Amino acid sequence: MTPTDGGPGEAPPVALRTEALEQLLTERGLVDPKVMNEIITTYETNVGPLNGAKVVARAWTDPEYRRRLLQDGTAAIKEFGFSGPQGEHIVVVENTATTHHVVVCTLCSCYPWPVLGLPPSWYKDPAYRARVVKEPRTVLSEMGLELDDDVRITVHDSTSEVRWLVLPERPAGTEHLSEEQLVPLVTREAMVGVAKVAAP
């Protein structure tokens, strides 16, 4: 029996503990369930990685915006109206044919919510958080991303002060696509640096 099964002498399942904690915070007037539900819906459903994809597509098609984004990510992202909790200071780094950036939060799961939505489970997984720093090439390979040996990999550790966003390489063969047509190609994984954007 695993610790999440809630057997004798073991902790109850995570869902039950979360529900109990929410109920306790609500009863003490520390949390408004309606506000909490709105926040979860916003970042889980309405935002998702779509905001970040819009930022990336603009940078791919507008050199001046790309320059601003790499110079001051927070300000350039705010041009779209994307800001809020977990997005107070976002630094953007660019993947190229010779340099690859990947993001992790080694302490918890700091993540740029306003552009990527809620972090996926693998991002919060202790194995990813520990291993990608020590053996990034191996971890990326296990996640399906094979990089040439001459590509330099830089791992960025997100913190409560700074969140990182990866500007992925624009895939070859998309030169004819408009900004709007590029948006659906951009994935959350590519903006964290564990994947590349595939051509349509």
C-alpha positions in Angstrom: 0.0 0.0 0.0 1.4 3.4 -0.9 1.4 6.5 1.3 -1.4 8.0 -0.8 -3.7 5.1 -0.2 -4.5 6.3 3.3 -4.1 2.9 5.0 -3.6 2.4 8.7 -1.0 4.8 10.1 -0.5 6.4 6.7 -1.4 9.9 5.5 -4.8 10.3 3.8 -4.8 10.9 0.0 -3.6 14.3 -1.2 -7.0 15.3 -2.5 -8.6 14.7 1.0 -5.8 16.7 2.7 -6.2 19.5 0.2 -10.0 19.6 0.7 -9.6 19.6 4.5 -7.1 22.4 4.3 -9.3 24.5 2.1 -12.3 23.9 4.5 -10.2 25.0 7.5 -8.9 28.2 5.7 -12.5 29.0 4.6 -13.9 28.5 8.1 -11.3 30.8 9.6 -12.1 33.5 7.0 -8.6 33.3 5.5 -9.8 32.2 2.0 -12.8 33.0 -0.1 -13.7 29.8 -2.0 -15.3 31.8 -4.8 -12.1 33.9 -5.3 -10.0 30.7 -5.1 -12.1 29.0 -7.7 -11.9 32.0 -10.0 -8.1 32.0 -9.7 -7.8 28.2 -10.5 -10.2 28.5 -13.4 -8.3 31.5 -14.8 -4.9 29.9 -14.7 -5.9 26.3 -15.5 -8.5 26.9 -18.2 -8.5 30.4 -19.5 -4.8 31.2 -19.5 -3.0 27.9 -19.9 0.0 28.3 -22.2 -2.0 30.3 -24.7 -0.7 33.7 -23.4 2.9 32.6 -23.7 2.3 31.3 -27.2 1.0 34.7 -28.2 4.1 36.3 -26.8 6.4 33.9 -28.7 4.5 34.3 -32.0 4.8 38.0 -31.8 8.6 37.8 -31.1 9.0 35.5 -34.1 7.3 37.9 -36.4 8.3 41.3 -35.0 12.0 41.9 -34.5 11.5 45.0 -32.5 9.2 43.3 -30.1 11.7 40.4 -29.8 14.4 42.9 -28.9 12.2 44.4 -26.1 11.2 40.9 -24.9 14.8 39.8 -24.4 15.8 43.1 -22.9 12.9 43.4 -20.4 10.6 40.4 -20.5 8.2 41.7 -17.8 7.5 44.9 -19.6 7.2 43.4 -23.1 4.8 40.7 -21.8 2.7 43.5 -20.1 2.2 45.0 -23.6 -0.3 42.1 -24.0 -1.9 42.9 -20.7 -0.5 39.7 -19.2 0.6 40.3 -15.5 -0.4 39.3 -12.0 0.7 36.8 -9.3 3.8 34.8 -10.3 4.6 37.2 -13.1 6.0 40.2 -11.4 9.5 39.6 -12.8 9.9 37.4 -15.9 13.2 37.0 -17.7 13.1 35.7 -21.3 16.0 33.7 -22.8 16.3 32.6 -26.4 17.0 29.1 -27.7 19.2 29.0 -30.8 20.9 26.4 -33.0 23.9 26.4 -30.6 22.4 27.3 -27.2 19.5 25.7 -25.4 17.8 26.9 -22.2 15.7 24.9 -19.9 13.8 26.0 -16.8 13.4 24.4 -13.4 12.5 25.4 -9.9 14.7 23.4 -7.6 13.0 24.5 -4.3 9.3 24.3 -5.2 7.5 25.1 -8.4 7.9 28.8 -9.1 6.5 29.3 -12.6 5.3 32.3 -14.7 1.5 31.7 -14.3 0.4 34.7 -16.4 2.0 33.3 -19.6 2.0 29.5 -19.0 -0.9 28.9 -16.6 -0.5 26.3 -13.8 2.7 24.2 -13.8 2.3 20.7 -15.1 2.9 17.8 -12.7 6.2 16.8 -14.2 7.6 20.3 -13.5 6.8 19.9 -9.8 8.2 16.3 -9.7 11.2 16.0 -7.3 13.0 13.9 -9.8 12.8 16.5 -12.5 13.8 19.3 -10.1 16.8 17.4 -8.9 18.1 15.7 -12.1 17.7 18.4 -14.7 20.3 20.6 -12.9 22.8 17.8 -12.7 22.2 15.9 -16.0 20.1 18.2 -18.3 21.0 16.4 -21.5 20.0 13.0 -20.2 16.7 14.4 -18.7 15.8 16.2 -21.9 16.6 13.0 -23.9 14.3 11.0 -21.6 11.5 13.6 -22.3 12.0 13.1 -26.0 14.3 16.0 -26.9 17.6 15.0 -28.4 20.2 17.8 -28.7 23.5 17.6 -30.6 26.6 17.3 -28.4 27.8 20.7 -29.5 24.7 22.5 -28.3 25.4 24.3 -25.0 22.6 23.7 -22.4 21.9 26.3 -19.7 19.6 25.5 -16.8 17.7 28.4 -15.2 16.4 28.1 -11.7 13.1 30.0 -11.2 12.7 31.6 -7.7 10.1 33.7 -6.0 12.0 36.7 -7.3 12.6 35.7 -10.9 10.6 33.5 -13.3 12.1 32.4 -16.6 10.4 31.9 -20.0 12.1 30.3 -22.9 11.7 31.9 -26.4 12.0 28.7 -28.5 13.5 28.6 -32.0 11.0 29.2 -34.8 10.7 26.0 -36.8 12.0 25.9 -40.3 9.3 26.1 -43.0 7.0 28.5 -41.1 8.3 31.7 -42.7 5.0 32.0 -44.6 2.8 31.7 -41.5 1.3 34.8 -39.8 1.5 35.6 -36.1 -2.0 34.1 -35.6 -1.1 30.9 -37.4 2.0 30.4 -35.4 0.3 30.6 -32.0 -1.1 27.1 -32.0 2.3 25.6 -32.8 3.9 26.9 -29.5 3.7 24.5 -26.6 4.1 24.9 -22.8 7.0 22.4 -23.0 8.8 24.5 -25.6 8.5 27.6 -23.4 10.0 25.7 -20.5 12.8 24.3 -22.7 12.0 20.6 -22.5 10.9 20.4 -26.2 11.2 22.2 -29.5 8.4 23.7 -31.5 7.5 21.3 -34.4 6.7 22.5 -37.8 3.1 22.0 -38.9 
